[in-house]
C-alpha cells in the first residue's frame, strides 16, 4: 500500500503539470496543445482511479463519508484532488506525511 500511496500522488502531480502546461500552450496557440490536454485527461483518469481505490479500501471512514468523497473526487477532478491530497488523505489512509527540512 505504501508504494501505491506515493504513486497516486505522483500521478496527480503529473496530471496537474500537464494541465497547466496545456493551458499555457492553448494561450500561446501552439498546435499540439489539444494533444497535451488529452494526455493530461488520461493521467487525471489514472489518479482518480487510484484515489477511488484508496477511498473504497479505507476502513477508517464511514460509508457516508466514503460516498461523499467518491462523488467529490469524480465531480471535482483537479480541485478535488488538491483538497483530497492536502486535507483529506491522511484521514483516509492513516499515513502521516513527514516533511523533511
N, C-alpha and C positions, 0 to 999 in steps of 0.2 A: 504494500500500500504506500510505503514511503517513496518508492520510485514513481508511482503514479501521481503522488502528491506534487512532486516537482515538475513532472511532465505536463500536468494540467495547467500550472501557472505559466510555464514556458509557451505552451500553445496559445494561451490568452495574450501574452505579451507580443508574440509574433503576429497574431491577428491584429492587435492594436496598432503595431508599427505599420503593417501593410495597409490598414485602413487610412492612417494618417498620410502615408506616402501616396496612396492612390488619390486621396482628396487633393493633395498638393499638385499632383500631376494633372488632375482634371482642371484645376485652376489655371495651370500653365498650358493647357490644351495639348498635352502630349498624346500621341496616337495610341500608346499601349496602356493608358490609364484604365480602360474598361477590363482589360485582361488582369491587371493587378487587383482591381476591385473584385473580380471573380475569385482570384486566389485568396484574398482576404476573407471572402464569404465562406470558402471551403475550410480555411483554418478556423474560422469562427464556429463552424459546424462541429469541428473536431473538439474544441474546448468545451462547447456546450454539452456534447455527449459525455465527455469526461466528468464535467461538473454534475450532470444529472446522475451519473453512476455514484459519485461521492454522496450526493444528497439521498438517493434511494437506499444505499447501503448503510447509512449512518444510523446507529442505534441511539444516538444522543439527542435526537429531536423527535417531536410528536408527529403524528400523521398529518395534522392540520398544518403545522409548520412546514413539513415536507411538501405538501401540496402547494402551499403559498410560494415556497422557494422555487419549486419546479416551474410554476406559472411565471414567476418573476424573471427567472433566468431565460426562459423561452421568449417571453414578450419583450424584455428589456435589452437583450443582447449585450452590446458593449457597455452601456451604462450600468446594467445589472451586473455585469462581470466586475466592474470596478467596485461596486458596492459589495458584491459577494467576496472578492478576494481581500478586500481591506477591512471589512467589518463582520461578515458572517461566517467565513470559512473556519476560523478557529473553533467556533461553537459547533459546527457541523462535524469536523474531522477529529477534534480534540488535540490536534497538533499545535503546539505553541511555537511560533517562528521566533528564533533568537537572532537578533540583528547584530552583526559584527561591526565593531568600530574601526 
